[in-house]
Structure formats: structure tokens, C-alpha cells
Amino acid sequence: MLGENTNVVKRMLKMQAVQVQSEVGEFLDEMVVLFPHDRIRGPRKTRLFALAVSSETTGREKQYVAVTAANHCSGNYGVKYGKFRIQVQTKGGKPGPDWHHCLRWDKGGGIEFWENEPRDQIISKGISECISKARKSLAQ
């Protein structure tokens, strides 16, 4: 995995609630196994971590997923302690049910920004599938 080490993310995860540590930590591990060559971008004030894939046509890296949690969220509305939110970018429209447009979602270039804050705070197989589709749409 290129970019920042996953240890940076895991260190920041320790500041989160146990449920967030468990769920987001397992999700990060799953993504690293599925996409070992993708770039990880570690904690910033607006996210806990993000993953990007290199486009086959342009070679540019495009972020396809970001996870935001308490202490790593700035903007119009924050994430409460013990919760997390997932954002994806797609070229193919809505990634699935329970996803809604992010603020300032229409950045042009056919890319749309979507967000999901799971009610049960569990990253289901359906969410992982939506993220895989988003990655595929941006890699082309």
C-alpha cells in the first residue's frame, strides 16, 4: 500500500469509541487485503483516512472512499463520538440504497460524492460492495 502507513490510522483509531475502533479497523484491514496497491491517505481534520486508486487512462490517483469519525471531522456538521460516516466518489451515479449526496457533491467531471452513516454503525457487505464499485468506476 502506497502513501502513509496504516499504523498512523490505527493510532488515530485508538482515540475513538471501541465500536468504531473495531468496525473501522476491520474495514481498513479488509480494504488493504483487497486493494494492496491503492494509496492510503491518513488522518486529516476532515477524515480519519481515505483510499485512492490510480486511473488507467490518466494515471492520476482518484479518491474513492473516505471514512470520517469524531475528532476527524470539520464542516457544517460533525460526527458524534462513537459514530462514523463513509463517503464514496463515483462516476456511475448512486452507489446503493441509504447513500445520499454529500455537501458540494457536484464537482464536475462526472464524479459525484455520496455519503452513508450506517444506522447500526456496521459496515455491511453491501457497503463494501458499493465501495468496490466506486473504486472500479474511478479506475477506468
C-alpha positions as CSV (number, residue, x, y, z in Angstrom):
1,M,0.0,0.0,0.0
2,L,1.4,3.3,-1.0
3,G,1.4,6.6,0.9
4,E,1.0,6.7,4.6
5,N,1.3,3.7,6.8
6,T,-1.8,2.0,8.2
7,N,-0.2,2.3,11.6
8,V,-0.9,6.1,11.6
9,V,-4.6,5.3,11.0
10,K,-4.7,2.6,13.7
11,R,-3.1,5.0,16.2
12,M,-5.8,7.6,15.5
13,L,-8.5,4.9,15.8
14,K,-7.5,4.4,19.4
15,M,-9.0,7.8,20.1
16,Q,-12.4,6.6,19.0
17,A,-15.0,4.5,20.8
18,V,-14.5,0.8,21.0
19,Q,-17.2,0.1,18.4
20,V,-15.6,2.5,15.9
21,Q,-12.2,1.0,16.6
22,S,-13.5,-2.5,15.9
23,E,-15.7,-1.8,12.8
24,V,-13.5,0.8,11.1
25,G,-10.3,-1.1,11.9
26,E,-11.7,-4.3,10.4
27,F,-12.8,-2.4,7.3
28,L,-9.4,-0.8,6.8
29,D,-7.8,-4.3,7.1
30,E,-10.3,-5.7,4.5
31,M,-9.5,-2.8,2.1
32,V,-5.8,-3.3,2.5
33,V,-6.2,-7.0,1.6
34,L,-8.5,-6.4,-1.3
35,F,-6.5,-3.4,-2.8
36,P,-2.9,-3.7,-1.6
37,H,-1.6,-1.2,-4.2
38,D,-4.0,1.6,-3.5
39,R,-2.9,4.7,-1.8
40,I,-3.9,5.4,1.8
41,R,-4.1,8.9,3.0
42,G,-4.0,9.1,6.7
43,P,-5.8,11.3,9.2
44,R,-6.7,14.9,8.4
45,K,-9.1,17.3,10.1
46,T,-11.8,16.2,7.6
47,R,-11.3,12.4,7.7
48,L,-9.9,9.5,9.6
49,F,-8.5,8.0,6.4
50,A,-9.1,7.8,2.7
51,L,-8.1,5.4,-0.1
52,A,-7.3,6.3,-3.7
53,V,-6.8,4.3,-6.9
54,S,-4.8,5.2,-10.0
55,S,-6.8,5.8,-13.1
56,E,-6.0,3.5,-16.0
57,T,-6.5,6.3,-18.6
58,T,-4.9,9.3,-16.8
59,G,-2.6,7.8,-14.3
60,R,-3.9,10.2,-11.7
61,E,-4.9,9.0,-8.3
62,K,-8.6,9.4,-7.5
63,Q,-10.0,9.1,-4.0
64,Y,-12.8,6.5,-4.0
65,V,-13.6,6.2,-0.2
66,A,-13.1,8.2,2.9
67,V,-14.1,7.5,6.5
68,T,-14.8,10.3,8.9
69,A,-15.2,9.9,12.7
70,A,-15.3,12.1,15.8
71,N,-12.1,14.2,16.2
72,H,-11.6,14.0,12.4
73,C,-14.5,16.0,11.0
74,S,-14.8,19.6,10.1
75,G,-17.5,21.2,8.1
76,N,-21.2,22.0,8.5
77,Y,-22.0,19.0,10.7
78,G,-19.7,16.8,12.7
79,V,-19.7,13.2,13.6
80,K,-20.8,12.3,17.1
81,Y,-18.5,10.4,19.4
82,G,-18.9,6.7,18.8
83,K,-20.1,7.1,15.2
84,F,-18.5,7.2,11.8
85,R,-19.5,8.2,8.3
86,I,-18.4,6.8,4.9
87,Q,-18.0,8.8,1.7
88,V,-17.5,7.5,-1.8
89,Q,-16.9,9.1,-5.1
90,T,-18.4,7.5,-8.2
91,K,-18.9,8.1,-11.9
92,G,-21.9,5.8,-12.2
93,G,-24.4,7.5,-10.0
94,K,-25.8,6.5,-6.7
95,P,-23.8,3.6,-5.2
96,G,-26.7,2.0,-3.4
97,P,-29.6,2.4,-1.0
98,D,-29.0,4.6,2.1
99,W,-26.5,6.8,0.3
100,H,-27.2,10.5,-0.2
101,H,-25.2,13.3,-1.8
102,C,-22.6,15.0,0.3
103,L,-22.5,18.7,0.6
104,R,-21.0,20.3,-2.6
105,W,-21.4,16.9,-4.3
106,D,-21.2,18.2,-7.9
107,K,-17.6,18.9,-8.6
108,G,-17.7,18.2,-12.3
109,G,-16.0,15.7,-14.5
110,G,-18.9,13.3,-14.0
111,I,-17.8,12.4,-10.5
112,E,-20.4,12.5,-7.7
113,F,-19.9,12.4,-3.9
114,W,-22.1,10.2,-1.8
115,E,-22.3,9.6,1.9
116,N,-23.6,6.9,4.3
117,E,-23.8,7.0,8.1
118,P,-25.0,3.5,8.9
119,R,-27.8,3.5,11.4
120,D,-26.3,0.4,13.1
121,Q,-22.8,1.6,12.7
122,I,-21.8,-1.6,11.0
123,I,-20.0,-1.7,7.6
124,S,-22.1,-4.4,5.9
125,K,-21.1,-6.5,2.9
126,G,-23.5,-4.2,0.8
127,I,-21.4,-1.1,1.8
128,S,-18.2,-2.9,0.9
129,E,-19.7,-3.8,-2.5
130,C,-20.7,-0.2,-3.1
131,I,-17.1,0.9,-2.3
132,S,-15.7,-1.7,-4.7
133,K,-18.0,-0.5,-7.5
134,A,-17.0,3.1,-6.8
135,R,-13.3,2.2,-7.0
136,K,-13.8,0.4,-10.3
137,S,-15.7,3.3,-11.8
138,L,-12.8,5.7,-11.0
139,A,-10.1,3.3,-12.0
140,Q,-11.2,3.4,-15.7
